[in-house]
Amino acid sequence: MGRKFTKIDENFICEHCGNKVQKLGYTCRNHCNKCLYSKHVDINPRR
């Protein structure tokens, strides 16, 4: 069975408040550290 989770640790701009979110360097995140807005981006979510 192949891996269903791909770790993507990169900078991004928050779609809600426009804050530039820096990558963590050791794990990934999908939420803004300023306004806590998050976007679910899993292609294969757990059921």
SULKA-V633588 format. One record per residue. RES is the residue in one small letter. PHI is phi as a letter, one per 30 degrees, with the letter a starting at -180 (999 if undefined). PSI is psi in whole degrees, 0 to 359 (999 if undefined). BURIAL is + if it has 24 or more other ideal C-beta (glycine too) atoms within 12 Angstrom, else -. Layout:
BEGIN
RES:PHI:PSI:BURIAL
RES:PHI:PSI:BURIAL
END
This chain:
BEGIN
m:999:130:-
g:d:165:-
r:d:137:-
k:c:354:-
f:c:127:-
t:c:120:-
k:d:119:-
i:b:109:-
d:c:97:-
e:b:160:-
n:d:150:-
f:a:161:+
i:c:128:-
c:d:129:-
e:d:343:-
h:c:309:-
c:c:351:-
g:i:4:-
n:d:139:-
k:d:115:-
v:c:124:+
q:d:148:-
k:d:156:-
l:d:329:-
g:j:351:-
y:b:345:-
t:a:177:-
c:c:162:-
r:b:155:+
n:b:19:-
h:b:156:-
c:d:133:-
n:d:354:-
k:c:307:-
c:c:355:-
l:i:12:-
y:d:139:-
s:b:159:-
k:b:123:-
h:d:122:-
v:b:9:-
d:d:133:-
i:d:321:-
n:b:75:-
p:d:152:-
r:d:148:-
r:c:999:-
END
